[in-house]
Amino acid sequence: MDLQRKAVLEKQHYRVVGDHSAVKVCHWTKESLVHDRGCYKQSFYGIESHRCMQMTPAVNQCSENCQFCWRFQDFEEDHIEAEDDPALILEDAIDAQKNLLSGYKGDPRCPGEKWSEASVPKHVAISLTGEPTAYSRLGEYIDLCHRNGMTTFLVTNGTNPQVLRNLDPLPTQLYITVAAPTKEIFTKICAPIRSNAWEQLMETLSILPSLDTRKVIRHTLVRDWTLGFEDTYARLDGIAEPHFIESKGYVHVGYSRERLSMRNMPSHDEIRKFAVRLGQNLGNYEIQSERKDSRVVLLVRNGVVRWLPGLERLPEEEIRYNAAHDAANTVA
């Protein structure tokens, strides 16, 4: 890894693992430890935020330079020349996570039992930054996570359909980011480094129904760019047939502030209206949860159980949602 890039990442509290991977403690992992506030994935699917490890096996590689991305990017390559062994990545990533959390052991706000649990990750969010499918041994890495009793959430921009088609095993939950409704908008907002990136994303959507795992489409909504277009998004979602659709608002933080303005950040009410209309267009999805603090609304396909297999749902999270749902205005 380029030493200058590594220095930038470490200054931002990433812990570089091997030559192309990295770990960074999520804001919500910290919130869970000291304030008992979990992330929206805890509310939506039942993960335990304090036991979630956020990492990437491709910190330097991505096929897009999205305008709304708040991470350090400037990606120019979408493949890894010399790849580290999956076992090395997982072992060193867990060690890095433990090290990054070590300071919370003495924090009076953090219960000792919870800190001990956090030191043994139970969930691996393979996202963080870069494009994880650039790592050709991703299936081996996911398999190691599963054999060590961890669930995996893989977030991809969908520009490597052949990787997803051949991925074995599949992650516990697969996220495809559909950040634009048309090729024209996609080219501007996602700034792909390949000329056929949109076509590759469309291929990914077409194979999604055949993949035997829990599937999520995430729409990143940017006012004046991608907010609205419910009819067009519904057609794309109809092709993919995901179990879940997350409508999530752009947040004006990090490096995205160099490219977008505060005006581009939609309110939660705007996001909820989008989700309601999207659900109406699709016809077989309903809102089951939302998190105003994360500007995200969850649509669930009829008949699908949103809680992860083997994980009990969190009644307190459900109570919070029901209160918010009852107070929300009905959108025509």
C-alpha positions as CSV (number, residue, x, y, z in Angstrom):
1,M,0.0,0.0,0.0
2,D,1.2,3.5,-0.8
3,L,2.6,4.9,2.5
4,Q,1.0,8.3,2.0
5,R,-2.4,6.8,1.5
6,K,-1.9,4.6,4.5
7,A,-1.0,7.6,6.6
8,V,-4.2,9.4,5.6
9,L,-6.3,6.3,6.5
10,E,-4.6,5.9,9.9
11,K,-5.1,9.6,10.7
12,Q,-8.8,8.9,10.2
13,H,-8.7,6.0,12.7
14,Y,-8.6,3.2,10.2
15,R,-6.4,0.3,11.1
16,V,-4.8,-1.1,8.0
17,V,-4.7,-4.9,7.8
18,G,-2.2,-6.5,5.5
19,D,-1.7,-4.8,2.2
20,H,-5.2,-4.0,1.0
21,S,-7.7,-4.4,3.9
22,A,-8.8,-2.2,6.8
23,V,-11.0,-2.0,9.9
24,K,-12.6,1.0,11.5
25,V,-14.9,1.1,14.5
26,C,-18.4,2.2,13.5
27,H,-19.9,5.2,15.2
28,W,-22.8,3.0,16.3
29,T,-20.6,0.4,17.8
30,K,-19.3,3.1,20.1
31,E,-22.8,4.4,20.8
32,S,-23.9,0.9,21.7
33,L,-21.0,0.5,24.2
34,V,-21.4,3.9,26.0
35,H,-25.0,4.9,25.5
36,D,-26.8,1.6,24.7
37,R,-27.9,3.0,21.3
38,G,-27.7,0.5,18.5
39,C,-27.6,1.2,14.7
40,Y,-30.5,0.8,12.3
41,K,-29.3,-2.7,11.4
42,Q,-30.0,-3.6,15.0
43,S,-33.5,-2.1,14.7
44,F,-34.2,-3.6,11.3
45,Y,-32.6,-7.1,11.5
46,G,-31.6,-7.8,15.1
47,I,-27.8,-7.6,15.0
48,E,-25.9,-6.5,18.1
49,S,-24.2,-3.2,17.2
50,H,-21.5,-3.6,19.9
51,R,-20.4,-6.9,18.4
52,C,-20.3,-5.7,14.8
53,M,-16.9,-5.4,13.0
54,Q,-16.8,-3.0,10.1
55,M,-14.1,-3.8,7.6
56,T,-13.1,-3.9,3.9
57,P,-10.9,-6.3,2.0
58,A,-10.3,-3.7,-0.7
59,V,-9.5,-0.3,0.9
60,N,-7.8,1.0,-2.2
61,Q,-10.0,-0.5,-5.0
62,C,-13.4,0.6,-6.3
63,S,-15.1,0.9,-9.7
64,E,-16.8,4.2,-8.7
65,N,-16.0,7.5,-7.2
66,C,-19.5,8.5,-5.9
67,Q,-20.2,12.1,-5.3
68,F,-22.1,11.3,-2.1
69,C,-19.3,9.0,-0.6
70,W,-18.0,10.5,2.6
71,R,-14.9,8.2,2.7
72,F,-11.5,9.0,1.4
73,Q,-11.5,7.8,-2.2
74,D,-9.9,9.0,-5.5
75,F,-10.1,5.4,-6.8
76,E,-8.2,4.6,-10.0
77,E,-8.1,0.8,-9.9
78,D,-10.7,-1.9,-9.4
79,H,-8.5,-5.0,-8.9
80,I,-5.9,-6.1,-6.4
81,E,-2.5,-7.2,-7.8
82,A,-1.1,-9.2,-4.9
83,E,-3.7,-10.6,-2.5
84,D,-3.4,-11.4,1.1
85,D,-4.6,-14.7,2.5
86,P,-8.2,-14.7,3.9
87,A,-7.2,-16.2,7.2
88,L,-4.6,-13.4,7.7
89,I,-7.1,-10.8,7.0
90,L,-9.7,-12.1,9.4
91,E,-7.3,-12.8,12.2
92,D,-5.6,-9.4,11.9
93,A,-9.0,-7.6,11.5
94,I,-10.3,-9.1,14.7
95,D,-7.1,-8.1,16.5
96,A,-7.3,-4.6,15.1
97,Q,-11.0,-4.3,16.3
98,K,-10.0,-5.4,19.8
99,N,-7.2,-2.9,19.9
100,L,-9.4,-0.1,18.6
101,L,-11.9,-0.9,21.4
102,S,-9.4,-1.4,24.2
103,G,-9.9,2.2,25.5
104,Y,-13.6,1.5,26.3
105,K,-12.7,-1.2,28.9
106,G,-12.0,1.5,31.5
107,D,-14.9,3.8,30.5
108,P,-17.4,3.9,33.4
109,R,-20.2,4.3,30.8
110,C,-19.4,0.9,29.2
111,P,-20.5,-2.2,31.1
112,G,-17.7,-4.7,31.5
113,E,-19.7,-7.6,30.1
114,K,-20.6,-5.6,27.0
115,W,-17.0,-4.7,26.4
116,S,-16.0,-8.3,26.7
117,E,-18.7,-9.3,24.1
118,A,-17.5,-6.5,21.8
119,S,-14.0,-8.0,21.8
120,V,-15.5,-11.1,20.2
121,P,-17.2,-9.9,17.0
122,K,-20.4,-11.7,16.0
123,H,-21.2,-9.8,12.9
124,V,-18.9,-8.7,10.0
125,A,-20.0,-5.7,7.9
126,I,-17.9,-6.1,4.7
127,S,-18.3,-2.6,3.5
128,L,-16.6,0.4,5.0
129,T,-14.9,1.8,1.8
130,G,-13.8,0.5,-1.5
131,E,-15.5,-2.3,-3.4
132,P,-15.2,-5.7,-1.6
133,T,-15.9,-7.8,-4.7
134,A,-12.5,-6.6,-6.0
135,Y,-11.0,-9.2,-3.7
136,S,-11.0,-12.5,-5.6
137,R,-10.9,-14.7,-2.5
138,L,-14.0,-13.1,-1.0
139,G,-15.8,-16.4,-0.8
140,E,-13.0,-17.9,1.2
141,Y,-13.1,-15.0,3.6
142,I,-16.9,-15.2,4.0
143,D,-16.6,-18.9,4.6
144,L,-14.0,-18.3,7.4
145,C,-16.3,-15.8,9.0
146,H,-19.2,-18.3,9.0
147,R,-17.1,-21.1,10.3
148,N,-16.1,-18.8,13.2
149,G,-19.8,-18.3,14.1
150,M,-20.1,-14.8,12.6
151,T,-22.8,-13.5,10.3
152,T,-21.7,-11.4,7.2
153,F,-23.3,-8.4,5.6
154,L,-21.7,-7.7,2.2
155,V,-22.3,-4.3,0.6
156,T,-21.4,-4.0,-3.1
157,N,-22.1,-1.5,-5.9
158,G,-23.1,-4.4,-8.1
159,T,-20.5,-3.7,-10.9
160,N,-19.0,-7.2,-10.6
161,P,-22.0,-9.5,-11.4
162,Q,-19.7,-12.4,-12.3
163,V,-18.3,-12.4,-8.7
164,L,-21.7,-12.6,-7.2
165,R,-22.8,-15.3,-9.6
166,N,-19.9,-17.5,-8.5
167,L,-19.6,-16.4,-4.9
168,D,-19.5,-19.5,-2.6
169,P,-20.7,-19.2,0.1
170,L,-22.9,-16.2,-0.2
171,P,-23.0,-13.8,2.7
172,T,-25.7,-13.9,5.3
173,Q,-27.1,-10.7,3.8
174,L,-26.3,-9.2,0.5
175,Y,-26.6,-5.4,-0.2
176,I,-26.7,-4.0,-3.7
177,T,-26.4,-0.2,-3.8
178,V,-28.7,1.2,-6.5
179,A,-27.8,4.9,-6.2
180,A,-29.4,6.2,-9.4
181,P,-32.5,5.5,-11.4
182,T,-31.1,6.0,-14.9
183,K,-27.7,5.5,-16.6
184,E,-27.4,9.3,-17.2
185,I,-27.8,10.1,-13.5
186,F,-25.7,7.1,-12.5
187,T,-22.8,8.3,-14.7
188,K,-22.8,11.7,-13.0
189,I,-23.5,10.8,-9.4
190,C,-21.4,7.6,-9.2
191,A,-18.6,8.6,-11.5
192,P,-17.7,5.0,-12.6
193,I,-14.2,4.3,-13.9
194,R,-15.6,1.7,-16.4
195,S,-17.7,2.6,-19.4
196,N,-20.0,-0.4,-18.8
197,A,-20.6,0.0,-15.1
198,W,-24.4,0.7,-15.5
199,E,-24.8,-2.4,-17.7
200,Q,-23.0,-4.5,-15.1
201,L,-25.3,-3.2,-12.4
202,M,-28.3,-4.1,-14.5
203,E,-26.9,-7.6,-14.9
204,T,-26.5,-7.9,-11.1
205,L,-30.1,-6.9,-10.6
206,S,-31.2,-9.6,-13.1
207,I,-29.3,-12.4,-11.4
208,L,-30.3,-11.3,-7.8
209,P,-33.5,-13.5,-7.7
210,S,-31.4,-16.6,-8.3
211,L,-29.1,-16.0,-5.4
212,D,-30.1,-18.0,-2.3
213,T,-29.5,-15.5,0.5
214,R,-31.2,-12.5,2.1
215,K,-31.0,-9.6,-0.4
216,V,-31.3,-5.9,0.1
217,I,-31.5,-3.1,-2.4
218,R,-30.2,0.2,-0.9
219,H,-31.2,3.5,-2.6
220,T,-29.0,6.4,-1.6
221,L,-31.1,9.5,-2.0
222,V,-29.6,12.8,-2.8
223,R,-31.9,15.8,-3.2
224,D,-31.6,17.4,-6.6
225,W,-29.9,14.3,-7.9
226,T,-31.6,11.0,-7.1
227,L,-34.5,11.8,-4.8
228,G,-37.9,11.0,-6.4
229,F,-38.1,8.8,-9.5
230,E,-40.2,6.2,-7.6
231,D,-41.6,4.8,-10.8
232,T,-38.2,4.2,-12.3
233,Y,-36.7,2.8,-9.1
234,A,-39.7,0.5,-8.8
235,R,-39.0,-1.0,-12.2
236,L,-35.4,-1.7,-11.1
237,D,-36.5,-3.2,-7.8
238,G,-39.0,-5.3,-9.7
239,I,-36.2,-6.9,-11.6
240,A,-34.1,-7.6,-8.5
241,E,-37.0,-8.9,-6.3
242,P,-35.1,-8.2,-3.0
243,H,-36.4,-9.2,0.4
244,F,-35.7,-5.7,1.7
245,I,-35.4,-2.2,0.3
246,E,-33.6,0.5,2.3
247,S,-34.3,4.1,1.3
248,K,-31.4,6.0,2.9
249,G,-30.6,9.7,2.7
250,Y,-27.3,11.2,1.9
251,V,-25.6,12.9,4.8
252,H,-23.4,15.9,4.3
253,V,-20.2,14.7,6.1
254,G,-16.6,13.8,5.4
255,Y,-15.2,14.1,1.9
256,S,-18.6,14.5,0.3
257,R,-18.7,18.1,1.5
258,E,-16.1,18.9,-1.2
259,R,-18.6,17.8,-3.9
260,L,-22.1,18.3,-2.5
261,S,-23.9,20.9,-0.3
262,M,-26.1,20.8,2.7
263,R,-29.1,21.3,0.4
264,N,-28.5,17.9,-1.2
265,M,-29.2,16.2,2.2
266,P,-32.9,15.2,2.3
267,S,-35.0,15.3,5.4
268,H,-36.3,12.1,7.0
269,D,-39.9,13.1,6.0
270,E,-38.8,13.3,2.3
271,I,-37.2,9.9,2.6
272,R,-40.3,8.4,4.2
273,K,-42.5,9.8,1.5
274,F,-40.2,8.3,-1.2
275,A,-40.4,4.9,0.6
276,V,-44.2,5.1,0.8
277,R,-44.6,5.9,-2.9
278,L,-42.0,3.3,-3.9
279,G,-43.9,0.6,-1.8
280,Q,-47.2,1.7,-3.5
281,N,-45.6,1.4,-6.9
282,L,-44.2,-2.1,-6.1
283,G,-47.4,-3.3,-4.5
284,N,-46.0,-6.1,-2.4
285,Y,-43.8,-4.3,0.0
286,E,-44.6,-2.4,3.2
287,I,-42.7,-0.2,5.7
288,Q,-41.8,-2.2,8.8
289,S,-39.2,0.1,10.4
290,E,-37.4,3.3,10.1
291,R,-34.7,5.3,11.9
292,K,-34.9,9.1,11.8
293,D,-31.4,9.5,13.3
294,S,-29.9,7.5,10.3
295,R,-32.4,8.9,7.8
296,V,-33.4,5.4,6.6
297,V,-36.7,3.6,6.0
298,L,-37.1,-0.1,5.6
299,L,-39.5,-1.7,3.1
300,V,-40.1,-5.5,3.6
301,R,-41.5,-7.8,0.9
302,N,-44.8,-9.4,2.0
303,G,-44.3,-12.7,3.9
304,V,-40.6,-12.1,4.6
305,V,-39.3,-12.2,8.2
306,R,-36.8,-9.4,8.7
307,W,-35.0,-10.8,11.8
308,L,-31.8,-12.7,11.0
309,P,-32.1,-16.5,11.5
310,G,-31.0,-17.5,15.0
311,L,-31.2,-14.0,16.3
312,E,-34.1,-12.9,18.6
313,R,-35.7,-9.6,17.7
314,L,-35.3,-6.7,20.1
315,P,-38.6,-5.8,21.7
316,E,-37.4,-2.3,22.7
317,E,-36.4,-1.5,19.2
318,E,-39.9,-2.6,18.0
319,I,-41.5,-0.4,20.6
320,R,-39.5,2.6,19.4
321,Y,-40.6,1.9,15.8
322,N,-44.2,1.4,16.6
323,A,-44.3,4.8,18.5
324,A,-42.6,6.5,15.5
325,H,-45.0,4.7,13.1
326,D,-48.1,5.8,15.0
327,A,-46.9,9.4,15.1
328,A,-46.0,9.6,11.4
329,N,-48.4,11.3,9.0
330,T,-50.0,9.1,6.3
331,V,-48.6,10.0,2.9
332,A,-51.1,9.9,0.0
